[in-house]
Amino acid sequence: MEVFLYYFILIILIVNFVFERWLDYLNTSNWSVGLPPELLGIYNEEKYQKSLAYEKATYRFTVFSESLGFIAILLIYVIGGFGWLDSFIRLRVSNPIHISLVFFAILGLITEIVSLPFSWYATFVIEAKFGFNKSTPRIFFLDQLKSLLMGTIIGGIILYLIVWIYLISGNLFWIYTLLVITIFSILMSMFYSSVIVPIFNKQTPLGEGDLKTAIKEFCKKTGFVLDNVFVIDGSKRSTKANAYFTGLGSKKRIVLYDTLISELTTEEIVAVLAHEVGHYKKHHLWLGLFASLISTAIMLFVFSLVSSYPVFAKVLGSDISGFHLSVISFGILYSPLSLVFSLGTNSLTRRNEYQADQFAAENYNSGYLASALKKLSVNNLSNLTPHPAYVFFHYSHPTLLQRLKKLAEIK
């Protein structure tokens, strides 16, 4: 059984990597040297060539970084690196909860250190070359430090609870852990923008003016109570624009990037906001949370059934079972099923995007929304002709052309 599981995990690692690179390659096959006919009126020839160059640069970087990561994981697995790290920690730590905490802390720190040069290159070479980057080295390193501290504190607390539950609850582990994750997810949905975001960005209430008046009129028309519209200083890191809806109940708020406000007209911004309001009206936040918890429940249930088997530790090079070793082995084995769940989640979110677009079109104006989507896609140099297979497996949103087609059908 141990030999079979060892090679099965090895096969999954290799197949996953090859499959992802195959999808990336398929995506490049849809690139066209000249401006595709379907993009006439959206991209001009110069802008299209720039977007093509951007896609090629990010593709080469992704293949290189992912390949190095794959080789590193493969080597660590083959030489029993996870088992060695487990043995190294057990010589110095006896508490099983602390062993798991230290194990994941070391892996996390190594990952952060190794990925730092790649993050730097992506930000200060690729993004800067194409005019997106506005960050500075100081902001970059502060972001890395803050993320590390946040992950250590919040992740450490959650991990401590989960390992403690694992050690005392037996077969009921998945139920109690799901409860912890549910509470955490709801709290993050409610307080993410008001507690976490300010650590990285400044958010200010939208000032009085034509935009705020137009937003108030739209909210009054649709019966949507919204007192919290904030502007976030996204421009200190990137020229890319965005907007998002967050929070539940009285904590709900819409956040507009300052870059969005500078790029779009008042009508186009209200159309984007109408789309976000559509998500709330259609209960998409709750639907997404529910779908995520269902897939998490299934994963935790299966994990609770098989995690106690010593073979999960042995295939990683250790003779002593441990929560952390079971997580790594199971995580790799579960990845094919996780892919299936992600397909369902992506399909659901793409449907939600269509519904939110329809809400905006019916309650405001489809023309302004279409215009806003075009501007944002062009300014962000988005790939507007991705391969259908890549969209199917990876896109949580429909493509721009798909959304424009649907909008055109709405009277």
N, C-alpha and C positions, 0 to 999 in steps of 0.2 A: 504493500500500500504506500509506504514511504517513497519508494522509487517512482511509482506511478505518479504520485502527487507532485514530486519534485519536477519531473519532466512535463507534467501537465501545466504547472505554473510557468515553466520556461516557455512552453509553446504559446501560452496566452500572452506573455510579455512580447514575444516576437510578432505574433499575429496582430496584436493591437497596434504596434508600431508600424508594421507594414501597411495595415489597413488605413491608418491616419495619413501616411505619406501618399498612399494611392489616391485618397480623397483630395489631398492637396494638389497632386498632379492633375487629376481630373479638372480641378478648378482652373488650372493654368491653360487647359485645352480650350476653354471658352474665351480666352483673350483673343482679341482681333487687332491686327496691325493698324488698320484704319478705323475710323469712327463707325461703329455698327449702326445700321439704319434705325433701329429701335431707340437709339439714344439721341437722334436728331431732335433739336429743340430743348435738350437737357444739358448735354455736354457740347462744347465746341471742340474743334480738332485739337487745339493747343491744350485745353484743360484735360481732354481725354488722354492725350499722350502723357501728361503729368500724372494722372491717376494710374495709368498703366505702369509707369516707372515706379510709382509708390508701391503698387501691388507686387511687382517683381522684387523690389528691395525687401519688403516684409516677408515674401515667400522664401527667398534665399536665407534670410536671417532665421526664420522659423525652422527650416529644414536643418540648418547647421546646429542651432541650439537644442532642438529636440533630439537630434541624432547623438549629440554629446551626452545629453541626459539619459537617453536609452542605453548607451554603451556603459555609462557609469552604474546605472541600476543593475544591468545585466552582470557586470563584473562583481558588484557587491553581493549579488545573489549567488553567483556560481562559486565564489571563494568563501561563502559563509560569513559575510561581513556583518549581517544582522545578528547572527548567533554569537559572533565574537564580541560585538558591542554589548549584547545582553550579559555575557559572561564577565566582561570588564566591569560593568556596573554592579553585578551581584557580588563581586569581591569587595565592594566598598559600601553597598547599600543593602539593607536586609528587608525593610518594609516593602511589601509588594506594590503598594500604591506609589511609593516614592520611586521604585524601580521603573515603573511605567512612565512617570512624570519625567524623570531624568532621561530615559531612553528617547522619548519624543522631543524633549528639549534639545538634546544633542543633535538629533536628526534635523530638527527645525533650524538650529543655528548653522549647521553645515550647509543646508539648503540655501539659507539667506546669504551666506558668504559666497557660495559658488554662483548664485544667480545675480549677485550685485553687479559684476562687470557687464552681464548681458542686459540688465535693466538700464545701466548707464549708456550702453551703446544704442539701445533702442530709443532712448530719450534724447541724447545729445548728438547723435549721429543721424539716425534715420529720420526721426520726427523733426529735428532741426533742419535737415537738408530740404525737407518739403514744406518748411514754413509753419509747422504746427507747434513746436516747442517754445514755451515762454518761461519754463522753469529755470532756476539757477542751481548751481551745485549745492548751495546752502539749503534751499528748499528741498532738493532731491534727497540729501542725506538726512535732513530732519524728518521727512516723510518716512524714510526707511526705518529710522530709529523709533518714531512714534508707532509705526505699524508693528514693529518687533515687540515693543512694550505692551501695546494693546493685545496682541496675540498671546503674549506670555501671561498677562494678567487674566484676561477673559477666558482664553483657551485653557489655561492652567486650572482655573476654578471649575470649568465644565468637565474637563478631563478627570479631575480629582473626584467629582461627584459620580461620574460614569464608572470609573474603576472601583470605587467604593461600593456602588450598587452591584457591580459585577461579582464582587467577592462575597456579598452577603445574601443575594437574592435568588441565586440558582436559576431555574427555568423562567422565573418572573422578571429576569433582567430586562428583557425587551420592553415590557410594559412600563416599568418605572423609568427606564431611560427615555422612552418615547415621551413620557410625561414631562421630564426635564427639558427635552428638546422642544416640545410644544410651547412650554412656558417661555423658554428663551426666545423662540422665534416670534411669539406675540409681542414680547417686550421689545425686541429689536425693531419690529414693524412699527411700534408706537413711538419709540424714543430714539431711533437711529439718527434721524435728521437733527433732533434737538440736543442730543448728547454726544454722539460719535462724530458727526460731520464737523462741528465747531472746533474739534481738535486739529483738523487739517485745513478747514476753510472758514472764511468769514461769511456769515449770512445776515443780510439786512432786509427788513420789511420793504416791500415795493413802495416807492414814494408816490405821492399824489401826482396826477397827470392824466393824459389821455388814455394811456395804457390801463391804469388802475380803474378808471371810469368805465372803459370798455369791458374789463373783466367783471366788474360789479354788475353791469347790465346783463352780461351773459349769465352769470350765476343767478341773478334774480329771475331771468326768463326761464331757466331750467330748474328752478327750485333747489339749487345747490348752495348749502350754507358753507361759506368759506371766508374766514377772516385772516387766514394765514397764507399769504403769498410772499415768498422770499426770493431775493436775488443772491446768488452765490458767486463768489469771485473766481470763477473757473479760469479766467484769462491769465491768472498768475502762473498757470502751468501749461495751458494749451490754448490754441485758437479754436479748437473744436467746440461745437455748441451742443447743448442738450437741455432737457427739462425732464422732471420726473415728479410723480405723485407718491407720497409716503404717509405713513401714519394711519391710525384707526380712530374712529369716533371723534372726540373733541381734539385729538392730537393730529388730525389729518392736516396736511399742508402740501402746497404745490411749490416746487423750487425751480426757478428759471435761472439758467446760466447767464451771466452778463454778456457773454459772447453771443448768445441767442438773441438777446435784446438789441444788440448792435447790428446784427445781420438781417433781421426780419422786420417787416412792417408791423404796425400795431394789429392790423387785421390777421396777419399770418401768425403772430404770437397768440392771439386769442384762439385761433383755430387749433394750434398746438395744445393750448390749455384745455380746449374743448375735448380734444382726444384724451387727455389725462383724466378729465372729469368723467368721460365715458367709461374708463376703467373702473372708477368708483361706482358709478351708477349700475354697471353690469356685474358688480361684486367680484371683479377679477382678482383683487388682492386676497380675498378669502378663498376663492377657488384655487389660486396658485398655492396658497399656504396648505390647503387641504390635500392637494395632489402631492405636494412635497412630503407631507407627513405620512401619507399612505405608502409611498415608496420607501420612506425611512422605516416605517413599521415593519414592512416585509423584510427589509435588509436586516434589521435588528432581530427579528424572530428567527430567521435562518441562522444568523450568527450565534444566537443563544443556544441553538441546537447542536452546533458543530464545534464551537470554540474550545470546549473542554478537552478535545482529543489531543493527545501529546504529539501526534504526527504533524500538526501545524507548526509546532516549534522545531521539530526535528528537521523538516525540509529547509529551515532557515539556519541550521547548524547549531542548534541548542538542544540539550537533553532535558531541559526544565521548561515546563509549560508556563506561559505568561500571557496576560491580557494583550500586551503590546505586540508580541510575536503573532498571536492569533489574528489581531487586527490587520497586520501587514499581509499575511498569507491569505486570509479571507478576502481582503480588499482586492487582491489580484484575481482570485478565483471568481469573485462576484462581478468583476468588471463587464463581462458580456451581458449579464442580466441588467446591470446598471445602464448599459447602452440602450437596452430595450426600453427601460423606464424613461430615459432621457428623450427618446423618440416620441413617446407619449406626451411628455411635458412640453417639448418643443411644438408638437402639433397643437396642443391646447393653447399655448401662448400665441402662436400664429393666428389661431382662430380668434383669440381675445383682441389681437391687434386689429383685425378686420372689423370686429364689432365696435371697438373704440373709434375707428375711422368712420364707421357708419353713423355712430352717435354724433360725432362732430359735424359730419356732412348734413345730417337731418336737422340738427339743432343750431347750426351756425352757417358754414359755407364750405362746400367741398372744393371749390376753386382755390380759396385761400389756403386750405390744408394741403392741397396738391402742390401749390406754389412753394409753401414752406418746406415740404418734404424734398422737393427738387433742390432748393437752395442748400439745405443742410447736407444732402448727399453729395452735391458737387463740391461744396466748400470743404467737406471732410474727405474728398477724393475716394469715395466709396466705390467698391466694385459693384457695378450695376448689372453685370451679366454673369453671376456665379453659376457654376454647374448645378443642375437640379439635384444630383446626388449629394453634393456638399450642402446644399440648402436643406435637404431632407434630414441629414444627420446632425447639422450644427446650427442652423439658423433658428433663433427664437422669434424672429420677426419675418414677415414676408419680405420679398425683395421690393425695391422701389417700384419697378415696372408692374409687379403684381398688385401693389396697393393702388397705383394710379389707375390701373384697369378697373379695379373694383369701384373706386371713387367715381369713375366716368359712368358707371352703370347706375349710380344712385341719382335719382331725379331730385 
